[in-house]
Amino acid sequence: MSLSIGIVGLPNVGKSTLFNALTRKGVLIANYPFATIDPSVGVVAVPDHRLESLAKMSNSQKKVPAIVEFVDIAGLVKGASEGEGLGNQFLQHIREVDAIAEVVRIFEDEDIHHVAGEVDPRYDIEVIDLELVQADLQTVDKRLERLVRDVRGGDKAAIAENEALEKILPALKSGKAARTVSLTEEEKLAIRALHLLTLKPILYILNRKSGAVNIDAEGGQRWKELMDFFEQSGAHYVFVDAGVENDLSDVHSDEKADFRRELGVADDGLDDLIKGGYKLLDLISFFTTGEDETRAWTIKRGSSAPDAGAAIHTDFRDKFIRADVIQWSTLLECGLWAKAREKGQLRSEGKEYIVQDGDVMEFKHS
């Protein structure tokens, strides 16, 4: 499956710098024929040491990681829901992604003007949230008007959609995101075609700057308000220094750790961001491995063996018989697939098996 995350943010928060760093960290697009070759799309590998270990064990000619597509979405300004700035273009691009990554500036820099005149992360978040809520409110209002005739006619699909939208409407009117409303799986399915912006999961990227005054280090009211918001909303967030990550794109991997220590940036913010996006959408990886290639496959957590097989080929779902399964660490201990079979470590699983993160699988079909 192809996973896409839209990067959004106000002007001068570091969004473009971050996207440039991600793009330069990209993988060979030739391995992904479904991926659009577009300057605003960066195809990035999900960091996974398990893939490296399995490829080495199998002496694979090729290793293919799981990927995330990051989409650089046109800069947002206040009033986008009313057509300000790139307005509708911005909002349409968000509709097409699976999740939103919002870049939030938490550094002070007099040379980089803040659109609001001062750095206030909580305010920045409120501006973007309000634009997304207003856009969804317009969508829901229009859709409810169009459903009236079908609802009166007793159309079951229209009635289900109408009921779901009626639950969401009060939240949007009060400035709250649609994701704050408790919906059943059936209700989510009924309104899926609308691609509501505030139903999409969101990951906040807190952009620091090396050598500058960063709000998290400073503490104070602005940082407390931001943390209170994250705690109350249960939001996911990661830290990144977009400028440092962009500069390190040209540095050999063996030297990056030394540069990070010098700059006081302990972690690879891009890796944290990529993994954060994967976790946000509740995705896991299973593996196939052999001499030709070792590959990580992306599936939703809770997927059955046949559904996981469909990530490789629809025949593995439609003509599924069974799957041989072993956890990656157990396979490494055995050394080879054949030895794992000899030792009785392979399990033969049927259609009801729920695939676990890190499973190595071999599918059998008719």
Secondary structure, DSSP 8 states (H G I E B T S, - for coil): ---EEEEE--TTSSHHHHHHHHHHTB--GGG-TTS---TTEEEEE---HHHHHHHHHHT-SEEE--EEEEEE-----TTGGGT-TTHHHHHHHHHTSSEEEEEEE-EE-TTS--TTSS--HHHHHHHHHHHHHHHHHHHHHHHHHHHHHHHHTT-HHHHHHHHHHHHHHHHHHTT--GGGS---HHHHHHTGGG--GGGS-EEEEEE--TTSEEHHHH-SHHHHHHHHHHHHHT-EEEEE-HHHHHHHTTS-HHHHHHHHHHHT--S-HHHHHHHHHHHHTTEEEEEEESSSEEEEEEEETT-BHHHHHHTT-THHHHTEEEEEEEEHHHHHHH-SHHHHHHTT--EEE-TT-B--TTEEEEEEE-
